[in-house]
């Protein structure tokens, strides 16, 4: 096993661990807002690790004579996930809040409610 393959294996294992922890968070967290946080971390860190490993493997394959698409595709997918994941999570959380989905009863801070009250007072 070469150094590149070891690095790729480590990155993929780290990505799988983050994916597992994200899924565990989705199953265990009490409300939609906490679950969205877990799912966003799952996508950005978990898939980011796996795709970074694939990119490094693609670079190795490209240097051995394979197509450049093995490098470009994982990078584009990673950039797409890094941009769309947090934006989608924010939009879903905002829509849930505005439609009246309650926070977990033991939640300590509701900063969005404070913001809306300040805006209404203006």
C-alpha positions as CSV (number, residue, x, y, z in Angstrom):
1,X,0.0,0.0,0.0
2,X,1.4,3.4,-1.0
3,X,1.4,6.6,0.9
4,X,-1.3,8.0,-1.3
5,X,-3.5,5.0,-0.8
6,X,-3.0,5.3,3.0
7,X,-4.0,9.1,2.9
8,X,-7.0,8.3,0.8
9,X,-8.1,5.5,3.2
10,X,-7.7,7.8,6.2
11,X,-9.8,10.6,4.5
12,X,-12.5,8.1,3.5
13,X,-12.6,6.7,7.0
14,X,-12.8,10.2,8.5
15,X,-15.6,11.0,6.1
16,X,-17.5,7.8,7.0
17,X,-17.1,8.5,10.7
18,X,-18.6,12.0,10.2
19,X,-21.4,10.6,8.2
20,X,-22.2,8.0,10.9
21,X,-22.1,10.7,13.6
22,X,-24.4,12.9,11.5
23,X,-26.9,10.1,11.0
24,X,-26.7,9.3,14.7
25,X,-27.5,13.0,15.4
26,X,-30.4,13.0,13.1
27,X,-31.8,10.0,14.9
28,X,-31.1,11.2,18.5
29,X,-31.5,15.0,18.5
30,X,-34.9,16.3,19.8
31,X,-36.1,18.8,17.3
32,X,-35.9,19.7,13.7
33,X,-33.4,22.5,14.2
34,X,-30.9,20.3,16.0
35,X,-31.4,17.6,13.4
36,X,-30.7,20.1,10.6
37,X,-27.5,21.0,12.3
38,X,-26.4,17.3,12.4
39,X,-27.4,16.7,8.8
40,X,-25.5,19.8,7.6
41,X,-22.3,18.7,9.4
42,X,-22.9,15.2,7.9
43,X,-22.9,16.5,4.4
44,X,-20.1,19.0,4.6
45,X,-17.6,17.1,6.7
46,X,-18.5,13.5,5.8
47,X,-18.9,13.8,2.1
48,X,-16.1,16.4,2.0
49,X,-13.7,13.9,3.5
50,X,-14.8,11.1,1.1
51,X,-14.6,13.4,-1.9
52,X,-11.3,14.8,-0.9
53,X,-10.0,11.3,-0.8
54,X,-11.4,10.6,-4.2
55,X,-9.8,13.8,-5.5
56,X,-6.4,12.7,-4.3
57,X,-6.9,9.2,-5.8
58,X,-8.0,10.9,-9.1
59,X,-4.8,13.0,-9.1
60,X,-2.8,9.7,-8.7
61,X,-4.8,8.2,-11.5
62,X,-4.3,11.3,-13.7
63,X,-0.6,11.2,-13.2
64,X,-0.7,7.5,-14.3
65,X,-2.5,8.4,-17.5
66,X,-6.2,8.5,-16.7
67,X,-8.6,11.2,-17.7
68,X,-8.6,14.6,-15.9
69,X,-12.3,14.1,-15.2
70,X,-11.4,11.8,-12.2
71,X,-10.0,15.0,-10.6
72,X,-12.5,17.6,-11.7
73,X,-15.7,15.7,-10.9
74,X,-15.1,15.2,-7.2
75,X,-13.9,18.8,-6.8
76,X,-17.0,20.1,-8.5
77,X,-19.3,17.9,-6.4
78,X,-17.5,19.0,-3.2
79,X,-17.9,22.7,-4.1
80,X,-21.5,22.1,-4.9
81,X,-22.2,20.4,-1.6
82,X,-20.2,23.0,0.4
83,X,-22.4,25.8,-1.1
84,X,-25.8,24.2,-1.2
85,X,-25.8,22.2,2.1
86,X,-25.7,25.1,4.5
87,X,-27.9,27.3,2.4
88,X,-30.6,24.6,2.1
89,X,-30.3,23.9,5.9
90,X,-30.8,27.6,6.6
91,X,-33.8,27.8,4.3
92,X,-35.4,24.7,5.8
93,X,-34.8,26.0,9.4
94,X,-36.2,29.4,8.6
95,X,-39.3,27.9,6.9
96,X,-39.9,25.6,9.9
97,X,-39.6,28.5,12.3
98,X,-41.9,30.8,10.3
99,X,-44.5,28.0,10.0
100,X,-44.6,27.5,13.7
101,X,-42.5,24.4,14.3
102,X,-41.7,24.7,18.0
103,X,-38.2,24.5,19.4
104,X,-37.3,21.8,21.9
105,X,-38.8,22.8,25.3
106,X,-35.5,22.8,27.0
107,X,-33.9,25.1,24.4
108,X,-32.2,28.0,26.2
109,X,-31.8,30.7,23.6
110,X,-34.1,31.7,20.7
111,X,-32.0,34.4,19.0
112,X,-34.3,34.6,15.9
113,X,-37.3,35.4,18.1
114,X,-35.2,38.2,19.7
115,X,-34.3,39.5,16.3
116,X,-37.9,39.5,15.1
117,X,-39.0,41.4,18.2
118,X,-36.3,44.0,17.6
119,X,-37.4,44.4,14.0
120,X,-41.1,44.7,15.0
121,X,-40.2,47.4,17.6
122,X,-38.6,49.6,14.9
